[in-house]
Amino acid sequence: MLRRTAVALACAVSLAVAVTPALAGGAAPDPIDCVGPAGDPAPGTAAWHQRDLANVWCATQREQDELDSPAFASAFARQTPGIYATQLGEQLQEPTRPRLTLGQLVAGGTTADPFRTLSRWQDDLHRGRVFPVQFTASDGALLHGHVFLPSGGNGPYPSIVITTGSIQGYQQMYWWAAEGLAEAGYLVLTFDVQGQGASETFAHPCSATACPGVPFQQDYNFVQGTRDALNYLFSSPSAPTKNGDVNPFWASVDRKHVGLAGHSLGATAVSVVGQEDRRVSAIVAWDNLATPPKGTALRTPAMGINSEYFFNPQPMQAAPDPHADDAAFRQLRAAGVDTMQVALRGSTHLEYSYVPYILPASRLGERVAFYYTLAWFDRYLRGDRSATERLTATRFDKSSDVHSIGAGPFDPQQAAAAGNVEAGNTPPTINGMPVADRLSFYYLSGYSLEHGRLACQDLRHGCHGSAGGTSAP
């Protein structure tokens, strides 16, 4: 019976998805409610399996939006050829610094969210400023990046380094965070780790027996890359890096308020470097916060945001361990260091990055991740105690939505009214939504703030952030 129910629901979802693009007269309705309360059916029941299958579909909504949206298709097709040509031209200018990466060699390999290009953000929308930079890693590889700044002023600004994920991750995937944080008043440095994106593949020197960072898929590229990026961020004319590089925006860096954010292996890297480097005041790890090596002194407030699935969501056969992803959170809490764990509902490993058409993610996960990322940095870099209210709130405010300019569902009426198909793109928003409805019903979300005076063991089930309060274990 359960098998027949599951197959019937899957078939219904497939049929609904197939007909969605044909609907007209307004934004197409979703065949499954991914926004309302998920409920708490008993594990193993028909209702539990139905909710599980619905959750799998909800974890693909971003991909469905891309496939269904003429606005997305238009923006993607318009931008990709120029990006590829630019990449090839830049490589020709550095013949001794080969970029043997998929992002450089495959057309469209570094096209991410087509509504978050640098020119649109800076020149069309005037939301901030961005400048290309490059610096030499400690092993001699040339790394490429960008510095994002608020739209006006010279700072100094609290500053954040973003480390990319692995498997050929590139910095364009994380411009949703870089742009939004810069708009909110931060200086943000993004960069491609060695062997990924626009950065060089090989170290200098590099021999057949010793070539640090080769192959690219190893912890070294991310951990050492984060250290090198931090050193570059802090460099100045009077204190260049050991390779002689100077951050041209050194005077705009608030050196006492610096944070790290990273995804996947980048999340592991910032979890480690952020605790060992006393220049770091806050950490945000996107899927997921890692436990530093044994013996590391824990001192830096750190947030982990985790997903339910890896690349492609699959039905659960049984309820998973709700604590499967919060080991680092529990370790920091035990050490008395402020920490928070946020598990996203209907989410994949790609909530925090962007691989168009190929890998799925939910529609709202990026907005929820940005909401908590911004609040965490506001609290621990700016010292804004009102940000604690956002971290412990039961409903989202508009602090994330004001920075939402990326891809979303298509609205044909909006496109028709503007006479421009790309104007039909509608960026997702979460203002007013209950926090509990955006959190995983499989994995626990909680916090331990103000040295444990604000404590929550299960945010989805009613923590309100009162002093000393806890919810159901």
C-alpha positions in Angstrom: 0.0 0.0 0.0 2.8 2.4 0.9 4.6 1.6 -2.3 1.4 2.3 -4.4 0.8 5.5 -2.5 4.4 6.7 -3.2 4.2 5.8 -6.9 0.9 7.6 -7.2 2.2 10.7 -5.6 5.4 10.7 -7.7 3.3 10.3 -10.9 1.0 13.1 -9.9 4.0 15.4 -9.3 5.6 14.4 -12.6 2.3 15.2 -14.5 2.0 18.5 -12.7 5.5 19.5 -13.5 5.0 18.5 -17.2 2.0 20.8 -17.7 3.3 23.7 -15.6 5.1 25.5 -18.5 1.9 25.5 -20.5 -0.1 27.5 -18.0 -0.8 31.1 -18.9 -2.4 34.2 -17.4 -0.1 34.5 -14.4 2.6 32.7 -12.5 1.9 29.0 -12.5 0.8 27.5 -9.2 3.0 24.9 -7.6 1.7 21.3 -7.6 2.8 20.8 -4.1 2.8 23.1 -1.1 6.4 23.7 -0.1 5.7 26.7 2.0 3.0 25.8 4.5 3.4 23.8 7.7 4.9 20.3 7.1 3.3 18.7 10.1 4.7 15.8 12.1 3.3 12.5 10.9 4.6 9.4 12.7 7.6 7.9 11.0 6.8 4.9 8.8 3.1 5.9 8.2 1.7 6.7 4.8 1.5 10.4 5.7 5.2 10.3 6.6 6.2 8.8 3.3 3.9 11.3 1.4 5.5 14.2 3.2 8.9 12.8 2.4 8.2 12.5 -1.4 6.8 16.1 -1.4 10.0 17.2 0.3 12.0 15.6 -2.4 10.1 17.6 -5.1 10.4 20.8 -3.1 14.2 20.4 -3.1 14.1 20.8 -6.9 12.0 23.9 -7.2 14.9 26.2 -8.2 15.6 23.8 -11.1 11.9 23.8 -12.1 11.9 27.6 -12.1 14.9 27.6 -14.4 13.3 25.1 -16.8 9.9 26.9 -16.8 11.2 30.5 -17.1 11.6 32.2 -20.5 13.2 35.1 -18.5 15.9 32.7 -17.2 16.5 31.2 -20.6 16.9 34.6 -22.2 19.3 35.9 -19.6 21.4 32.7 -19.6 21.7 32.6 -23.4 22.5 36.3 -23.7 25.3 36.2 -21.2 27.1 32.9 -21.6 28.9 33.5 -25.0 30.5 36.7 -23.7 31.6 35.1 -20.5 33.3 32.3 -22.3 35.1 34.6 -24.7 36.3 36.8 -21.8 37.7 33.8 -20.0 39.6 32.6 -23.1 41.0 36.1 -23.6 42.2 36.3 -19.9 43.9 33.0 -20.2 45.8 34.1 -23.3 47.1 37.0 -21.3 48.6 34.6 -18.7 50.2 31.8 -20.9 52.5 30.7 -18.1 49.6 30.5 -15.6 47.4 27.8 -17.0 43.8 27.5 -15.8 43.0 23.9 -16.6 39.6 24.0 -15.0 36.1 23.0 -16.2 34.9 26.5 -15.6 37.4 27.8 -18.1 37.4 25.1 -20.7 33.6 24.4 -21.0 31.3 27.1 -22.5 29.0 28.3 -19.8 31.2 26.7 -17.2 31.1 29.8 -15.0 27.6 31.0 -15.8 25.8 31.1 -12.5 22.6 33.0 -11.6 22.2 35.2 -14.8 20.4 37.9 -12.8 23.4 38.3 -10.5 26.1 39.4 -13.0 28.5 42.1 -11.9 27.4 44.5 -14.5 23.8 44.2 -13.6 24.5 44.6 -9.9 27.0 47.5 -10.2 26.1 49.4 -13.4 22.4 48.7 -13.9 21.0 48.5 -10.3 23.8 50.6 -8.6 23.7 48.5 -5.5 27.5 48.5 -4.9 31.0 48.5 -6.4 33.1 45.5 -7.4 36.7 45.2 -8.6 38.8 42.3 -9.9 41.9 41.4 -7.8 44.6 38.8 -7.9 47.1 37.5 -5.4 49.8 34.8 -5.2 49.2 31.9 -3.0 51.8 30.7 -0.6 52.8 27.9 -3.0 53.1 30.4 -5.9 49.8 29.7 -7.7 48.1 32.8 -9.0 44.6 33.2 -7.5 41.9 35.4 -9.0 39.1 37.1 -7.0 36.9 40.2 -6.6 36.4 42.8 -3.9 32.8 43.9 -3.3 32.2 47.2 -1.6 29.1 49.2 -0.6 27.8 51.8 -3.1 29.3 54.8 -1.3 32.0 55.8 1.2 35.5 54.6 1.9 35.0 52.6 5.1 36.6 51.0 6.9 34.0 48.3 6.6 33.7 45.0 8.5 35.1 42.5 6.1 34.3 39.0 5.0 36.2 36.4 3.0 34.2 33.8 1.1 35.8 30.4 0.2 34.1 28.4 -2.6 33.1 24.8 -2.5 34.9 21.9 -4.2 34.3 19.8 -7.4 35.2 22.8 -9.6 33.3 25.4 -7.6 33.8 29.0 -8.7 33.3 32.3 -7.1 30.4 33.4 -9.3 28.3 30.8 -7.5 28.5 32.8 -4.3 27.8 36.3 -5.6 24.3 36.1 -4.0 26.1 36.4 -0.7 28.9 38.7 -1.8 26.5 41.2 -3.4 24.0 41.2 -0.5 26.6 41.5 2.2 28.2 44.4 0.4 24.9 46.2 0.0 24.5 45.7 3.8 27.7 47.5 4.5 30.5 44.9 4.3 33.7 44.6 2.2 33.6 41.1 0.7 36.5 39.2 -0.9 35.6 36.3 -3.1 38.3 34.2 -4.8 38.8 30.9 -6.7 40.9 28.4 -4.9 43.9 26.9 -6.7 42.7 24.6 -9.5 39.2 26.0 -9.8 37.5 28.8 -11.6 39.9 31.4 -13.0 42.8 30.5 -10.7 45.9 28.8 -11.7 46.1 25.0 -11.6 49.8 24.6 -10.6 52.0 25.7 -7.8 55.3 27.4 -8.4 57.6 25.6 -8.2 55.9 22.4 -9.3 57.7 19.1 -10.0 56.6 15.6 -10.7 57.3 14.7 -7.1 56.1 17.8 -5.4 53.3 20.1 -6.6 51.1 21.4 -3.8 47.4 21.7 -4.7 47.5 19.2 -7.5 45.1 17.5 -8.0 42.6 20.2 -7.0 40.2 18.1 -5.0 41.9 18.2 -1.6 41.6 20.0 1.7 44.9 21.8 1.1 43.5 24.1 -1.6 40.7 25.3 0.6 42.4 25.5 4.0 45.6 27.1 2.6 43.6 29.1 0.2 41.6 30.6 3.0 44.7 31.4 4.9 46.2 33.1 1.8 43.1 35.1 1.1 43.0 36.3 4.7 46.7 37.3 4.5 45.9 39.2 1.3 42.9 40.9 2.9 45.1 42.2 5.7 48.0 43.1 3.5 49.0 46.8 3.1 51.9 48.8 1.6 53.7 48.6 4.9 52.9 44.9 5.4 52.6 43.1 2.0 52.1 39.3 1.8 55.2 37.2 1.7 54.9 37.2 -2.1 54.8 41.0 -2.2 51.0 41.4 -2.9 49.1 44.4 -1.5 45.3 44.6 -1.2 44.5 47.8 -3.1 41.5 48.3 -0.7 43.5 47.8 2.5 42.4 51.1 3.9 38.7 50.1 3.6 39.2 46.9 5.7 38.1 47.1 9.4 40.8 44.8 10.7 39.2 44.3 14.0 36.0 42.9 12.5 36.7 40.2 10.0 34.6 37.1 9.2 34.8 34.0 7.1 32.1 32.2 5.1 32.5 29.0 3.0 30.6 26.2 1.3 31.2 22.5 1.3 35.0 22.0 1.6 35.2 25.7 1.9 32.9 25.4 4.9 35.4 22.9 6.4 38.2 25.3 5.7 36.6 28.3 7.4 35.6 26.1 10.3 39.3 25.4 10.9 41.0 28.6 9.9 38.4 30.7 11.7 39.2 29.1 15.0 43.0 29.1 14.6 43.4 32.6 13.3 42.7 35.2 16.0 42.1 37.9 13.4 38.7 36.2 12.6 35.7 37.2 14.7 32.8 35.2 13.1 32.3 32.1 11.0 29.4 31.0 8.7 29.7 27.5 7.2 27.3 26.6 4.4 26.8 22.8 4.5 28.4 22.5 7.0 30.2 23.6 10.1 33.1 21.2 10.8 34.8 20.2 14.0 38.4 21.6 14.0 41.4 19.3 14.7 41.7 18.0 18.2 43.5 20.4 20.4 42.2 23.5 18.6 41.2 26.3 21.0 37.6 27.1 20.3 37.0 30.9 20.5 35.2 32.1 17.4 31.4 32.3 17.2 30.3 30.0 14.4 27.1 29.2 12.6 26.5 26.0 10.5 23.7 25.9 7.9 23.1 22.4 6.6 21.0 20.7 4.0 19.0 17.5 3.9 20.3 16.0 0.6 23.5 16.0 -1.3 23.3 16.8 -5.1 20.1 14.9 -6.0 17.4 14.4 -3.5 16.2 10.9 -2.8 13.4 9.5 -0.7 14.2 8.6 2.9 13.6 5.0 3.8 13.5 5.8 7.5 13.8 8.8 9.7 17.5 9.9 9.9 19.4 10.8 13.1 18.2 14.4 13.9 21.7 15.1 15.3 23.6 13.8 12.2 24.8 17.2 11.2 25.3 19.2 14.4 28.4 17.7 16.0 30.4 20.9 15.6 27.5 22.9 17.0 27.4 20.7 20.1 31.1 20.9 20.5 31.1 24.7 20.4 28.1 24.9 22.7 29.9 22.7 25.2 32.9 25.0 25.0 30.7 28.0 25.8 31.3 29.6 22.3 28.3 31.2 20.7 27.0 29.0 18.0 23.9 28.2 15.9 22.8 25.3 13.6 20.1 25.9 10.9 18.8 22.9 8.9 17.0 24.0 5.8 13.7 22.3 4.7 13.6 20.6 1.3 17.2 21.4 0.7 20.2 20.2 -1.3 23.9 20.9 -1.2 23.4 23.5 -3.9 21.2 25.9 -1.8 24.4 28.0 -1.4 25.7 27.9 -4.9 24.3 28.0 -8.4 24.7 25.4 -11.2 22.0 26.3 -13.7 19.9 23.6 -15.2 22.1 20.7 -13.9 21.8 20.5 -10.1 18.7 21.2 -8.1 18.0 23.2 -5.0 14.9 24.6 -3.3 13.4 28.0 -4.2 13.7 29.6 -0.8 16.8 28.1 0.7 19.2 30.8 -0.5 17.0 33.5 1.0 16.8 31.7 4.4 20.6 31.1 4.3 21.2 34.8 3.6 18.9 35.9 6.3 20.9 33.9 8.9 24.3 34.7 7.4 23.6 38.5 7.5 22.2 38.3 11.0 25.2 36.3 12.3 27.7 38.8 10.8 25.7 41.8 12.0 25.8 40.4 15.5 29.4 39.2 15.7 31.2 41.7 13.3 29.1 44.8 13.9 28.2 44.0 17.5 24.6 44.7 16.7 22.7 43.1 19.5 19.4 43.7 17.7 20.6 41.0 15.3 20.1 38.5 18.1 16.4 39.1 17.7 16.6 38.1 14.1 18.5 35.0 14.9 15.9 33.9 17.5 12.8 35.2 15.7 9.8 33.0 14.9 9.0 34.9 11.7 11.4 36.3 9.0 11.6 40.0 8.5 12.5 41.8 5.2 16.2 42.0 5.9 17.0 39.2 3.4 14.4 40.2 0.8 15.8 43.7 0.3 18.9 42.0 -1.2 16.9 39.5 -3.4 17.6 40.3 -7.0 18.4 36.8 -8.3 16.5 34.3 -10.4 13.0 33.1 -9.4 9.7 32.0 -10.8 8.4 33.5 -14.1 5.4 35.8 -14.2 4.1 36.2 -17.8 1.8 39.1 -16.8 4.7 41.0 -15.4 6.8 40.4 -18.5 3.9 41.4 -20.8 3.4 44.6 -18.8 7.0 45.6 -19.1 7.4 44.4 -22.8 10.5 42.5 -21.8 10.6 38.8 -21.1 13.4 39.1 -18.6 11.2 41.5 -16.5 9.0 38.4 -15.8 11.6 37.1 -13.3 10.3 37.3 -9.8 13.0 37.0 -7.1 11.9 34.9 -4.1 11.0 36.5 -0.8 10.5 35.2 2.8 9.3 38.2 4.7 6.5 37.3 7.2 7.0 33.5 6.8 7.1 31.4 10.0 10.7 30.3 10.6 9.4 26.8 11.6 8.0 26.2 8.1 11.4 26.8 6.5 13.4 24.4 8.8 14.0 20.7 8.2 11.7 18.2 9.9 14.5 15.7 9.7 17.5 17.5 11.3 17.5 19.7 14.4 18.0 23.5 14.3 19.0 25.3 17.5 21.2 27.9 19.1 23.4 28.7 22.1 23.9 32.5 22.3 25.2 35.1 24.7 27.4 32.4 26.3 24.5 30.0 26.7 22.1 32.5 28.2 19.9 32.1 25.1 19.5 28.4 24.4 17.4 26.5 22.0 17.5 22.8 21.3 14.8 22.6 18.6 14.0 25.8 16.9 11.3 24.3 14.7 9.2 23.3 17.7 8.8 26.6 19.5 12.0 28.2 20.9 11.3 31.9 21.4 14.8 33.0 22.5 13.9 34.0 26.0 16.8 34.1 28.4 17.8 30.7 29.5 15.0 29.1 27.7 15.1 25.7 26.1 12.6 23.7 24.0 12.0 20.0 23.7 15.2 18.0 23.4 
